[in-house]
Each structure stands twice: as structure tokens, then as C-alpha cells.
């Protein structure tokens, strides 16, 4: 049995290290893509929750405003005053304030939705960039391991 050449062992180890680096970086690349996809889905789900919250907040505002308007009408009727002049102006102001507040709620909701859309898109872009970088690292590991092995054998 002939003794094993230490240079051959070192070259084999260098090649194996390159292969292992390749496999590890490719696995990390797949993981980065999966994490990005998950984060994008999470942001999309948060967008849906924002839409629901906006709709619910606007509905609650309108219900409360209708209660105030009904109270104004009842109090005006109970006092025997006709719904004209100042009482009518107060009721009109209630409705206009409600519409202004509803518009603010819708606007804030749309801003939050846009933020969530951007967050989802950003998660995908970052994951794709990280995945691509890891793929390049994987190829670099493979080439580097082969180069080290070839250098040791020559």
C-alpha cells in the first residue's frame, strides 16, 4: 500500500470545501427567497387588515355622527323649534364634519395601504438581490475550491 500524498489530501479538501461552500450558499439563496416571499405576504395581509380597519373606522364614525344628528333633531323638536336657521345649520355642520372626518380616515387608510404595498415590493426586491448575491457566492466557492485544488496539484 502506497502512502497517501498530503498534497493530494489538501487538494481534495480544497475541492470539497468549494463544493460545500457552493451547497451552503445555494441553500442560503433559497432561504433568502423564501423569507422575502413570506415578508411580502405578511405585508399584503397587513394591507388587507388596514383596509378593514379603515372601513370599520369610517362606519363607526358615521354611526356616531348619525346618533349626534338624531339627538340634535330630537332636541330641536322637543323644544318646539322648527328645523330651520341655526338648528339646521348645526345639523348641516354635523354632516359636513362627518364627511371631512371620513375623508381623513380614508386618506390615512390609503397612505397605510400604499406603505404596505411598498413594503411587500421591497421585501421581494431585497430577497431577490440577496438570493442572487448568494448564488454568485456559491459559484465563487466552487470555482475557488477548484482553483485551490488545481494549484495544490500542480
C-alpha positions as CSV (number, residue, x, y, z in Angstrom):
1,X,0.0,0.0,0.0
2,X,1.4,3.3,-1.0
3,X,1.4,6.3,1.4
4,X,-1.2,9.0,0.7
5,X,0.3,12.1,-0.6
6,X,-0.5,15.1,1.7
7,X,-0.8,17.4,-1.3
8,X,-3.5,15.2,-2.8
9,X,-5.4,15.2,0.5
10,X,-5.1,19.0,0.7
11,X,-6.3,19.3,-2.9
12,X,-9.2,17.1,-2.2
13,X,-10.1,19.1,0.9
14,X,-9.9,22.3,-1.1
15,X,-12.2,20.9,-3.7
16,X,-14.6,19.5,-1.1
17,X,-14.6,22.9,0.7
18,X,-15.6,24.6,-2.6
19,X,-18.4,22.1,-3.1
20,X,-19.6,22.6,0.5
21,X,-19.4,26.4,0.1
22,X,-21.5,26.1,-3.1
23,X,-24.1,23.9,-1.5
24,X,-24.3,26.2,1.6
25,X,-24.7,29.4,-0.4
26,X,-27.3,27.8,-2.7
27,X,-29.3,26.7,0.4
28,X,-29.0,30.3,1.8
29,X,-30.1,31.7,-1.5
30,X,-33.3,29.5,-1.4
31,X,-33.9,30.6,2.2
32,X,-33.5,34.3,1.4
33,X,-36.1,33.9,-1.4
34,X,-38.5,32.1,1.0
35,X,-38.1,34.8,3.7
36,X,-38.7,37.5,1.1
37,X,-41.8,35.8,-0.1
38,X,-43.0,35.4,3.5
39,X,-42.4,39.0,4.3
40,X,-44.2,40.2,1.2
41,X,-47.2,38.0,2.1
42,X,-47.1,39.4,5.6
43,X,-47.2,43.0,4.3
44,X,-50.0,42.1,1.9
45,X,-52.0,40.6,4.8
46,X,-51.4,43.8,6.9
47,X,-52.7,45.8,3.9
48,X,-55.9,43.8,4.0
49,X,-56.2,44.4,7.7
50,X,-55.6,48.1,7.2
51,X,-58.4,48.2,4.6
52,X,-60.8,46.5,7.0
53,X,-59.8,48.9,9.9
54,X,-60.3,51.9,7.6
55,X,-63.7,50.7,6.6
56,X,-64.7,49.9,10.2
57,X,-63.4,53.3,11.5
58,X,-65.4,55.1,8.8
59,X,-68.5,53.1,9.7
60,X,-68.1,53.8,13.4
61,X,-67.7,57.5,12.6
62,X,-70.9,57.5,10.6
63,X,-72.9,55.7,13.2
64,X,-71.8,58.1,15.9
65,X,-72.4,61.1,13.7
66,X,-75.9,59.8,12.9
67,X,-76.5,59.5,16.7
68,X,-75.4,63.1,17.2
69,X,-77.7,64.3,14.3
70,X,-80.6,62.3,15.7
71,X,-80.1,63.9,19.1
72,X,-80.0,67.3,17.5
73,X,-83.2,66.6,15.7
74,X,-84.9,65.3,18.8
75,X,-83.8,68.2,21.0
76,X,-84.9,70.7,18.4
77,X,-88.3,69.0,18.0
78,X,-88.7,68.8,21.8
79,X,-88.1,72.5,22.2
80,X,-90.8,73.2,19.6
81,X,-88.4,75.0,17.3
82,X,-88.6,74.3,13.6
83,X,-85.5,72.7,11.9
84,X,-84.5,76.0,10.2
85,X,-81.9,78.6,10.8
86,X,-79.4,77.8,13.5
87,X,-80.7,74.3,14.3
88,X,-80.5,73.4,10.6
89,X,-77.0,75.0,10.3
90,X,-75.9,72.9,13.3
91,X,-77.2,69.7,11.7
92,X,-75.5,70.7,8.4
93,X,-72.3,71.3,10.2
94,X,-72.5,67.8,11.8
95,X,-72.9,66.2,8.4
96,X,-70.1,68.2,6.9
97,X,-67.8,67.5,9.8
98,X,-68.6,63.8,9.4
99,X,-67.7,63.9,5.7
100,X,-64.5,65.7,6.4
101,X,-63.5,63.2,9.1
102,X,-64.5,60.3,6.8
103,X,-62.3,61.7,4.1
104,X,-59.4,61.9,6.6
105,X,-59.9,58.3,7.6
106,X,-60.0,57.1,4.0
107,X,-56.8,59.1,3.2
108,X,-54.9,57.8,6.2
109,X,-56.0,54.3,5.2
110,X,-54.9,54.7,1.6
111,X,-51.5,56.0,2.8
112,X,-51.1,53.0,5.1
113,X,-52.1,50.6,2.2
114,X,-49.6,52.2,-0.1
115,X,-46.9,51.8,2.6
116,X,-47.8,48.1,2.9
117,X,-47.7,47.6,-0.9
118,X,-44.2,49.3,-1.0
119,X,-43.1,47.1,2.0
120,X,-44.2,44.0,0.1
121,X,-42.4,45.0,-3.1
122,X,-39.3,46.0,-1.2
123,X,-39.3,42.6,0.6
124,X,-39.3,40.8,-2.7
125,X,-36.6,43.1,-4.2
126,X,-34.3,42.7,-1.2
127,X,-34.8,38.9,-1.2
128,X,-34.1,38.6,-4.9
129,X,-30.9,40.7,-4.6
130,X,-29.7,38.7,-1.6
131,X,-30.6,35.4,-3.3
132,X,-28.6,36.5,-6.4
133,X,-25.6,37.6,-4.3
134,X,-25.6,34.2,-2.6
135,X,-25.8,32.4,-5.9
136,X,-22.7,34.3,-7.1
137,X,-21.0,33.4,-3.8
138,X,-21.9,29.8,-4.4
139,X,-20.3,29.8,-7.8
140,X,-17.3,31.7,-6.4
141,X,-16.9,29.0,-3.7
142,X,-17.0,26.2,-6.3
143,X,-14.5,28.0,-8.6
144,X,-12.3,28.9,-5.6
145,X,-12.2,25.4,-4.3
146,X,-11.3,24.1,-7.8
147,X,-8.6,26.7,-8.2
148,X,-7.1,25.9,-4.8
149,X,-7.2,22.2,-5.6
150,X,-5.6,22.7,-9.1
151,X,-2.9,24.9,-7.6
152,X,-2.0,22.3,-5.0
153,X,-1.8,19.6,-7.6
154,X,0.4,21.5,-10.0
